[in-house]
C-alpha cells in the first residue's frame, strides 16, 4: 500500500508542476474628481481611461506547444451597471522576443459572464491591460463602487 | 476445488494490480481535468464625487423691469405690460450626492438692494425641459422675492438639466404694483437675486 500512496503523490506533484497558471498583478482605481471637471447643467461627457499598463498578466507553467485563451469577466461587489467597463490588451508581453499573443487589442465590454479576450501560445509574461469606463453620469449616486475583474485561462 | 482456492496468492496479486491501475487512472484523469483552466482577479474601483453646480443662462447680466405709464390721469402705473415681465433667463444645474433618497432644492433670495416701496417682484420657475438626465427638480409655486431665502425648486436628485437656453427651468420675473399709496417714486433701483442649491 505504501507503493500505491507514493505513486499517487508523485502523479499529483507532476500534474501540479505542469499545470498552467495565470497571474494578474495590479489594481485599478478611478478617481473621477481627478480626471474630469464639468460646468453647471452638464453631464460627464468623456470616458475615463486608465494607464496603458494598469494591470499586468503572466501566463506560465504551460506545457510545450500549448495554445491557450484568456476570458475576462467581472464579479460585482457594489457596482452600478450604468457604468460600463471596457478592457483592451495594450502590449504583447514578453516571450523571448517572439510574438505569441493575439486578439484583444480593441476595447471590449466586460460582462458578468466570461467572454473571450485574447489568445496565445506557450508562456508569455507582462501582458499590459488597459481599462475604460463609459456611461458615467451625474445621475449616478455619488459613492465608491467596487468590482473584481476576473481573468480565466483555458488551455486548448 | 476451484482456481480461487487453488491459487490464493495469484488472486491477491491481481487484486493489488487492479487497485493500483484504477487509482492511477483516477489520479491522472482528475489531474488533467482540473488543470485545464486557472483564474486570477484584481480589484477595480470607481469613486464618484459629490457635485452641486448651478448657473443662470445665457448669462447673469442684469434684466430690466418697468412699469407702464397710467392710462388715466392720477391712476396707478400699469404692471401688465410686457416690459414688466422677463423670461429670458434659464436655471441650469448639476447635482450628484450620496444616498439615493437624498434631495436638494434651489432657494432664491435678494442679497443686495431692495425692491422700492409699493412694488413687488415675483419669480416663477417653469417645469424642467426634457433635456439632461436623472431626477430633476420640481418647481414650487410663484415666489415673491425678499431677503428671506425661499424654495423655488425642490426634489432634486442625482441629475443634470443640460446647459444653456431652453435647458433646465425658465425663470419668469414679474414686477407688480403692491400698494399704489406707498409707491416711492425712485426712477431706478437695482437688486441682486441669488440662487442657492443645497440639501433639502
Interface residues (C-beta under 8 A of the other chain):
Chain A: X3 X4 X7 X8 X11 X12 X15 X16 X18 X19 X20 X21 X22 X23 X24 X25 X26 X27 X28 X29 X30 X31 X32 X33 X38 X39 X40 X41 X42 X43 X48 X55 X74 X75 X83 X85 X131 X133 X136 X137 X138 X139 X140 X141 X142 X143 X144 X145 X146 X147 X148 X149 X150 X151 X152 X153 X154 X155
Chain B: X19 X20 X23 X24 X27 X28 X31 X32 X35 X36 X37 X38 X39 X40 X41 X42 X43 X44 X45 X46 X47 X48 X49 X50 X51 X53 X54 X55 X57 X92 X93 X94 X95 X96 X97 X98 X99 X100 X132 X133 X134 X135 X157 X158 X159 X160 X161 X162 X163 X164 X167 X168
